[in-house]
């Protein structure tokens, strides 16, 4: 498997491993077109245009659309938490590699706490999140020793290069999502 495919696969594995409130499930609360637009913001190299932004927000400014807006806000919060949790996971991996011992970044603890609170508020079971948390913490030992980690049947050896690429991808996804979910259009920085 070439390096690019391994990076993309690792990013996907990380995203899926913490998707207890899966973006697809949460986005299902919004209409299908908006769901498609929201999910497209996570694709590698995705571009948010003013036209896409305008179409996304059309109809949501209407006071009658309060239910859709409310559902979209819940989806947005869950998606941002997914990104924050994934980013914190990767940052923890990087620190574990550097310090050659398991390190859990503070941002991970914060994002995990938010995830658990979010699920409890919606009366959802937290077992899957707690199981993934245990898997993550267990994986830190292998990562800190430079050994591969198996996730969903795929063995991945975390490297600083792989982690840096994941961080760039996560930051770009978060920035696109922030811009999309702001009802006022803002151009991408540098454009």
Secondary structure, 3 states (H helix, E strand, C coil): CCHHHHHHHHHHHHHHHCCCCCHHHHHCCCCHHHHHHHHHCCCCCCCCCHHHHHHHHCCCCCHHHHHHHHHHHHHHHHHHHHHHHHHHHHHHHHHHHHHCCCCCCHHHHHHHHHHHHHHHHCCCCCHHHHHHHHHHHHHHHHHHCCCCEEECCEEECCCHHHHHHHHHHHHHHHHHHHHHHCCCCCCCCCC
